[in-house]
Structure formats: structure tokens, C-alpha cells
Amino acid sequence: MMGTKLILLNCIILISSLLDSGVCLSSINYNTECLEAVRRIGFPRQWFNSSSEETPLDESTLANSKVLHRGIYEYDLNTKEVEGDDKIARTAKILQNYVQILNSSEDTEKFKVEENYVDMAIDTMTVPLLSCLSYDNKQLVHFIRKELIEPWNGLDYQLTINVSDFIKQPQSFHDLQAVEVDNLVFKGEKKNGFFIEAGAYDFEYESTSLYFELIHNWTGLLIEPSSIYYTVGKNRNRRANSLNACISPISQPSSMIFRGDSMSIVSGSEKSTSIEAEVQCLPLYSVLLAMDNPTVNYFSLDIEGGEFQVLKTIPWDKVDIEVMSIETHFMGILTNGTKPELIEYLDTNGYRHIPGAHKSSRQTFMHNEQITEIQNDLFIRKDVINKYNVFIDLIN
């Protein structure tokens, strides 16, 4: 009860400070995270800009409000492949690659190797004051565009696979989901398209966008919340933009906990025995606006839980997303909302579910010491089915 009274008191103080300064309350997205961010700054300090509703936060204060977080993660370099889950061995290779990158950059204070273990520093950054902005606010969009999204560096590919071999026979690599989408929807005819891959891992292994980039000259946006995977991924030199953040499961910027044991984003601060770091989360719509709201020909959403929540934040009448592959095996387990509910929700927003389209997703991984089947589901916007002459009846 005392906690509720304290929040209400702080709310009154904040609103009073806004009114006294002549700020229109509609320009501030008041919420508890915003309140906490303002309290860190201190009410006497001017954190808002009273002269503009489009940029309600003081630019200098916003620029200096970044919070750096560092956590230490211990990893066994002798980790072996587990039956039913080859991603564990792959993760070990990525972590070794991460150490090599730090070593080559002389950033050696971020890791320490003792016998068969390596202690790695995980650095992340959040901007709590962003939570005071609505998801379509121009100041938020500008900040994402200028401060967070990174363009292609212009360098040649540094992939672990041979690009020429991939182009000759992409089916031999881990990108079959994209091949399935191309065969069913675009039929190899869509060139220079645009993708978004949320949950981009190391930008290569089991990437659902690399096929379109290498085969059909697409570009797009690669989103990955883990600073380790993102650092390794950036060194692949993909010809796309990238963003080291998570997609917010709520309709506002927020700071959340990234857990590496399940590679997922969760709300709250309950401790984990594996990788855990506070990361900046951004609404997908805000990110799209920062990219000038392009037509997204293919959206791959694989964030290990929270997919339904992310989709619910999207104003569907304001975006142009043609085709979506959505990971569904954690629905109703890690987060609320079942797959049937997702299918119904997307149907009301103009998308048709294509059962059985992703045959390549019938792989397994370890979850809670049990072998679990990976499930990805394909959704195509109903008008796009006619646009690309998609023959649904041919799917078995």
C-alpha cells in the first residue's frame, strides 16, 4: 500500500513540474519507467523542452542519459554438442570468435581465460528517458535513426561460409526457411527487396535473410539484442543495416532483461544462472519509422518468446509488411497467447496462415532438458497472395 502511495505522490510531483513549466502533457508518454528515469535526473534539473511538442525532451539531457551496464558471463570452452541441439556447439564457436575480436582490438580487459573457462564482460546500453516518448514521436524516431541503427560498413563479407558455394547451392546451408518463402511466394523474381530479421543471432548461422541478400541482392535490417552475438555479427560485414536492441513487447521504449539461457527477452529482474543483461527495447513501429517506413517484403520474427506481444504493438494500417515467418513453439509456454490465438489475431489484420509451409523448421533443440521441436509459421498478407500469384493449394 505504501508503495502505491509513493508512486502516486511521485506522479503528482512530476505532473506538477510539467504544468509549472508549461509543457503539454500529451507530448510526454507518462509511465512508471519514465517517472523513474526523470527521478534519476532530478526534478530541479530541466529534462524537458517546453518549446516543442515534437521534441519534448531536452536534447542535451537525452544525449547524456545513456546508462551503461556491464555483466560478467562465464563460459566453458569445452562445451560439446548436445544430442538434439547443435546450436550449443555453435554458440561455443561464436563465443570463441567474440574473444578473438576483443583480442584483436586490444580490448582485452573484457575477458579473462582461466583453464577451460573464459569470463567475458557483457556491455549493454539503455536510454531510460526514451520511455517518456510515444512510439511514433519524431524525437524518438530521430534518436533511433542517428544513434542506434548502424549502416553497412562498406567492407567485404567475412562469413564463415564460401559465398560462391552458397550462391551455387543455398539448400546445402542453414537458410532453408528463406528458400521456402522464395519458392512459394516470390518464385525467385523479387530482386532488391527489403527484409527485417529480428533475432539475427550472429548474422549468419541459420539466418533467414542471408539467402535473399546473396541470391537476390536484398538489403534490410538485422536486429539482435545480445551484445556478444551482435559484435560477432557486425564483423560478418552483412550488406544491411543493424540494430543492437530488442523489439519491445509493449508499445513504448523500455529496458528489459536479456537472458542467454533461453536467448529470450523477459520482463522483470529475476536472476538467471546464465547470460543476463539489461538491454534497450524499442517498438517495431518506431524502428520502421526510423528506416522511413519501407515496404518490408519479408519479416522474420524469432526472439524465443514474446512474438505475439511484439505483433500486438504494430499499427497494421500504418505499415507495409508482406510476408512473415514467426517462431511459435514458445507461445503459451514462455509468454501468454497461443498459436491459434495468433492465427486468429493476424487473420483479423489481413494475414493468412499457411500451414506446413515451413518444413525446414522441423528440427529440435533442448529446452528444460527436453528435446523440443522448432516451429515456425508462415503468414502472407491476403492481397499479396494475389500480387505474387501464390498457389496455396500446392502446399502439402
N, C-alpha and C positions, 0 to 999 in steps of 0.2 A: 504493500500500500504506500509506504514511504517513497519507494522508487517511482511509482506513478505520479505522486505529488511533485517529486523533484523534476520529472520530465515536463509536467505541466507548467511548473514555475519557470523552468528554463525557456519553454516555449513562449511564455508571456514576456519574458525579458527580451528574447530575440525579436518577437513581433514589435515590441515597444521601440527597440532600437531601430528597426526598419521604418516604422511610422515616423519617428522623430527625425529621420534623415530624408524623408520624402520619397522613399523607394516604393514603387508599386509592388505590392505583394505578389501579384500574378507573374512577375518576372523571376521570382525565386521559387524553386520547387522544394518547399519546406518538407523535411522528413527528419527522422532521428539521426541518420548518418550525417546530414547537412548540419544539424544542430551541433553534433559532436565535433565536426570539422571547424565550425565557427568558434566553438569554445576553446579549441586548441590555439586558435589565433588570438582570441581575447576580444571581448566585446568593445573595449575602448578603441581598438585598432580598426581603422576603416577598411573593411574587407569587401565592400560593395561599391559599385559605381552608380551613383544616383542620377547620372545624366543620360543613361541609355538603358532601355529595357532589353535591347538585343544583346548587350554585353553587361549584364547586371553585376558581374564580379569584377573587382579591381584587378586589372591585368598584371600589375606588379605582384600583388599578393598571390594571385593564382599561379604565376610563374615560380614563386618561391614556396609554394605549399606542397611540393612534392615530398613524399615520405619514402625513404629508402629502408628496405628490410633485408636482413641477412640471416639466413639459417644455415646450419651445418648438416650435411647428409653423409652418412657412412654407407659405403657400398663394397660388397665382396667382389673382388676382381675375378675370383674363381667361379662365379656363378655359371652354372651349366644349364643347358636346355632342359626344360621340364616337359614330360610327355603331355601332348595336347596343347602346348603353348610355346611356340618357338620365339615369341616376342620377348621372353625373358632374356634369352641369349643375345637377341638383337639389342636390347636395352643395354646390356653389359658392354657391347661394342660401341654404342653411342656414348656411353659414359667415359670409356677409354678415349674416344675421339675428342670429347669435351676437355679432358685433361691435357691432351696433346695441343689443342687450340690454346688453352691457357698457358701452357709451357712455351709455345712458340711466340706468344705475345708478351712473354715475360711477366705474366700476371700470376706468378707462382704462389703468391700469398693466399690465393683462393683454394688451394688444395694441398693436402699433405698425405703422403703414402707411407703406411706402416705395414710391413709384411704383405699380406694379401688384401689389405683393406685400404681404401682411399677415403679421406674426409674431404668433402667438397663444399665450398661456400655457395649458397644459392642466393643471389642478389635479385631482388624484385623492387619495383617502384609502384606506388599508388599515389593518386591525387585526390584525397578525400573531398576537397572543396568542389570537385566536379559533380558530386551528388546533389548539389544545390541547383543544378541546371536541368531543365526538361530535355527529353531525348531528341527534340528537334531544334533546340536552341542554337543559334548561329555561333555563339561563342564556344559552345561545346564542339560543334562540328569543325570549327576552325582549329581548335586545340588538337583534336584527333588528327586532322589532316597535316598540321605543321609539326606537331611534337611527337606523335606516336606511330603513324604509318611510315614505313621505310620503303622507298622505291628500290627497284633492281639496281645493283651497284655497277652494272655495265661490264662485269668480268665474265670470263668463260666459265662454263659449267665445271664443277668439281664434284661430280657424282661418283658413287662407288661402282656404278654400272657403266658399261660402254654405251654411249649414246647411239652410235651406229647400229649396234646389235639390238638395242631396244626398238629403234625405228623399223628394223627389218622384221622383228618378231616380238611385238609387245606382249603377246599372250604368254611368253616364256617368263615374264616378270610379274611382280606383285601388283599389277594395276588392272586386273580383270573387271573390276566394278565399272571403271570408266569405259572399258571396251564394250561391256554390256549396254551401257547407256548410249554409246555412239552407234552400235549396231541397231538398236531398237528405235532410237529417236532421230539422231542426226544423220545416220547412214553414211558417215564419212564425208558429208558435203558441207558441214558447217566449219568454215575457216575463220581465224581471227576472232574467236568467241571470247567470252569472259566467264571465269569461274570464281567461286569462293569456296575454299576448303577450310572449314572450322574444325580444328583438331588435326593440324597438319603434321604433328609428330616431328620427324627430322627432315621433312620436306621431300623425302624420297621413298622410304620403306612403306609399302602398301599405300602410297599416295594415290588419291582418287582424282588428281588433277594433272599429274605429270604426263600422262598419256596425251591429253588434249594439248598440252604445251609443246611437247616434242613432235607429235604427229600432225597436228592441225594449226600450230602457231597461235594458240590461245595465250592469253595472259589473265591475270586476276589478282586475287588477294589470298595469302596464306596466313591463317590465324592459329597461334599456338601459345598457350599460357605459360608453359614450363620454360623458364629461362635457360635451362640446360639444353633441352631439345631445340629451342629456338636458336640458340647460339650455334649449335651444330648445323641446323638447317640453313641459317644465313650463309654459312660457309659453302653450301652447295651451289650458291650463285644462281638460284632459280630466276628466270626472267619474268618476275612478278613482284607485286608489292607484298609486304609482310607486316604483321602486327603482333607484337608480343603482349597479348592480353587475352582475357577470356570473354566470351559472349555472355552478357548478363541475362540471367533468368528472370529479371524484373525489368520494368520499363524505365529504368534510370541507371546512371553510372553507379557502381558500387564496388566496395572492396570485399573480396571473399577469399576463402581458404582453398588453395590447390593442394590436393593430396595425391602423391605419386604412387601409393599402393594400389589405388584403383584408377589412377590417371584421370581423376574427375574433379569437378568443382562442386563444393558443398557449402551451404550456409552454416554459420556458426563457427565456434572456435574449439571444438572438441579435439583433443590431441590425438596424433597418429604416431605409429611406430616407424613410418617410412617418410618419404619426401613430403614435406608440408611447407607451404609458403603462402604469404598473403599476396594476392595479385589484383590488378586493376581489371574490373569487368565493365564492358560497355554494351549498351543495347545495339543489336544488329542494325536497326534502322539508323542510328547515329553514325555508325561506321559506313553504311551505304551512302548517306548524305555526304560524308567526308570524301567519298570516292565519286561524288557528283551523281549519285543515284543511277548507276548504269543498268542496262539490261543484263541480268545475270542469267546466262544460258544454262548454267549448271551449278547448283549449290549442294555441297556435301557437308552434312552435319553429323559429326562423330565425336562427341565430347564425353562419352562414358557416363551418361546420366544427365538429365536436365534438358534433353532435346525438346520435349513437349513444352516446357516452360519458356524456353527461348522462342519457339514458334508463336506462342501466345502473345509475345510482346510486339510482333510485327503488324503494322497497319497495312493490311494486304491491298487496300485500294490505293496505296501510295508507292508501292514497289512493283518491279517487273522481274519476277523470278519465274523462269520457265519450267525447269526440271529440278527435282530434289531427291537426293538419296539420304535417308535418315536412319541412323542406328536406333534399333528398337528393343534390343534384348534386355536392357535395364529398366524399361518402362514398367511401372508398378512395383519395382523392386528397390531401386535406389531413390526413386522420386515418384511423386504422385502422377497418375494418368496412365491408362493402359493403351495398348496398341489399337484396340477397337475404338476407343475414345478419340485417339489421334486421327484415325481414318475418318471418323465422322466429322471432327473439327475441320480438317483440311477439305473435306468434301463441301462443307458449307462455305468455304472460302475459295472454291473454284478449282480444286485439285482432285484428280482421280488416282486412286491407289491401284498399282499394277502388281497383283500378287505373283510371286515366283519369278519376278524379273531379275533379281539378283541371286543367281545360282552360285556365284563365286563366293558369296558370304557364308556359305555353309561350311565354315571352318570352326575350330574350337579354341578356347582359351581357358585358363584357370581362374576361377572366382570362388572364394571361400572354400578353397581346397577341393573344388569340384570342377570337372570338365563341363564347360558351358558352350553352347553353340552360338556363334556370332549370327546376328540377324540384322540385315539392312533392308529397308523397304523403299521402293521407288514410287514417287508421286509426280505426275505430269499435269500441268495446268490444262484444263479442258479445251481451251481454244488452241493450245499448242499442239494437241493431238492432231487436229486438222491441219494446222500450219505445216507440220513436218510429215504428214501422212503416216502416222504411227499405226501399225496394224496390231492392235491389242490381241486379237483372236489367235495370232500365231504363237503366243506365249503358252508354254505347257508346263 
